[in-house]
Amino acid sequence: MIVYRCLSSDEIISMINNKSYDKALIKGNNTFHYNSLDSYKHFFLFGEHAYYYMGRGIDYPCMGQFIIPDNVIFEKGFGYYGSIKTERNDNLYGWYMPLPEVIIKMSDLKKSYLYKIESNLYSCFITNSLDGDDNKKYNEPILREFRVEANDCSYLYSYADVYYEMIYQLAKKYDMDFDKVISLLDNDNLYEEIRKYYESNINFFYRQTEEYLKLKKKNKSIWRSLFH
C-alpha cells in the first residue's frame, strides 16, 4: 500500500543509520486499537495530508512516500486533525475532521519501505504514481485526478479533494458527528468509495468549480484595480 509520512530530520537520520525513532510530533485522537506493549508508526493515506502538516512550523523538512506490504499493516483507521481545508472548501477548518491513516508496528518498519523523499507536493504524491512501471510491479493503482470542465477551463480534483467534500456532506447530514461519519466509511475500499462519490455527485463538482472560477476571476479583478 502506498502511504505518506511527515519526516523530521532526526527520523531521516535514524532511518539512514538503521535506528528506531519513536518521537511523535503530531498527536491527537484516533480510532486505532493499540497493544500497550508495542510502539507504532502512523502513515497518511493521502500525500496532501502529509504535505499540509509538513508546513505547520514543526520540524518536518520533507515527507516520505512509502510502500508498506499489506501483511505488516497492523490496522487501518482515522486520525482526527484540525485546521484542514482545500483550495475550494474550508467549511471544516474549525473542526477536528477524520483523515485516513494506517499504522504498523515499529518493529515491522524496514528502511526499504521508504520509496521516495520530497520537500514539495509533486504530482506523484497526489496520484500515488511510482517511477517507471513500479505501480504495476507493486500492484498499486494510480489515483488519476478527476477533471471538471467549467467556464471554458479545466479543473482537477484529487482523491483527497473529493474525500474532503464527501466528509463535509456527511458531517452536515449527521449534525457534525464525525464518529458517525467514519462508521459509514469502508477504509478497506476507500479509493472506490471516493470514486463512486465523485461519479454520483458530478453535477455538484461542476457547480462548485464554476463558482470557484468566478470567485477567482472576481478577486483577480479586484487585485488589479488596487494597483492601477
Secondary structure, DSSP 8 states (H G I E B T S, - for coil): -EEEEEE-HHHHHHHHTT------SS---BS----TT--EEEEESSHHHHHHHHTSSSS--EEEEEE--GGGEEEEEEEEEES---SS--TTTTSEEEEEEEEEEGGG--GGGEEEEESS--HHHHTT--STTHHHHTT------EEEEETTEEEEE-HHHHHHHHHHHHHHHTTT-HHHHHHT--GGGHHHHHHHHHHHTHHHHHHHHHHHHHHHHHHHHHHHHHT-
